[in-house]
Amino acid sequence: SRHGAGGQCTRAESLCRFSADKIKRMAELLDQNPDALLALAGRMDPELSEIIKDRPVAMADFLRTVREHNLSQSDIERFTRQIKEERA
C-alpha cells in the first residue's frame, strides 16, 4: 500500500506527498533517475501517461509482452539502445 495507518505516507515512501514535477526536480538536484524516485513515491511521470494514451493498444501489447516473456532490465536496455542506434 502507498499509505501507512491513517492514510499517511510510510517512511520509505515519504516522497508521496510531493507532485510528480517536484519529485522530478528533486531527482535532478540529487543527480538521481527521476523515474526511479517517482516509482518510490508510487507515481509515474505524466509524460508516460500521455505516451500510453497516444498509442494505447501498441503500448499495452508491448508492456504485456515484456512481462509475459519476463524480459530483464538489461534486455529492455539493450532493446532500447538498439532502437536508438538504428533511428539515429
Helices and strands as residue ranges (DSSP letters): G 5-7, G 11-17, H 20-30, H 34-40, H 46-54, H 56-68, H 73-87
